[in-house]
Amino acid sequence: MYDVVVLVEQEVSVPDAERLVDLYASAPEPVKFHLIVPCEDASARIEASLAGLASTELTGIAAERYSLQSDEDARKASEQAQHVIDAQATAALDRSLDRLRSLGRDADGWITHRHPVDELVDHLKLVNGQEVVVLTRPHVIAELLHIDWSAQARRHLGVPVLHLLEQHQDSPLDPST
């Protein structure tokens, strides 16, 4: 079995699933895809929102317009938000796996709250992966500075790392058509 760990930024579209399968169509042995879907941390999002509200306190409008939550209310709101985010990420993962499986490939996956590259490094060792594919939207500045996920993965791994840019369902694989 040839194990390929795939770090995706969001749900794998039909064209991206087809492209992944096509890349490994002539592999000498069966390929298994292991998908990693990073999941946003709701508490970090809420903290950032509250920090934004706190900055308005400097102008004196926060106390008048917003009622600040107790710690218990904030914790409950964070847990509820995380539950929604986890459910959305799990649904995206399930649809992505279904797309790969419908194309005749073996695939498994999971969501993670850890830094995506840390999860990638650990899981690559766990499944004895031979190759990594990072599938993201274009991130021009991060790529220019070599701080994007694929550049980080190349620094930490001793296996080939391929960076693919996501395709949209309505866009052709060849931009010239």
RAJOSUL-V404169 format. One record per run of one state. SS is the DSSP state (H for helix, E for strand, C for the rest). FROM is the first residue (numbers start at 1). LEN is the number of residues. If there is no record, write none. Layout:
<<SS,FROM,LEN> <SS,FROM,LEN>>
This chain:
<<C,1,1> <E,2,7> <C,9,5> <H,14,10> <C,24,7> <E,31,8> <C,39,3> <H,42,18> <C,60,2> <H,62,4> <C,66,5> <H,71,32> <C,103,3> <E,106,7> <C,113,3> <H,116,12> <C,128,3> <E,131,6> <C,137,3> <H,140,5> <C,145,4> <H,149,8> <C,157,3> <E,160,6> <C,166,12>>
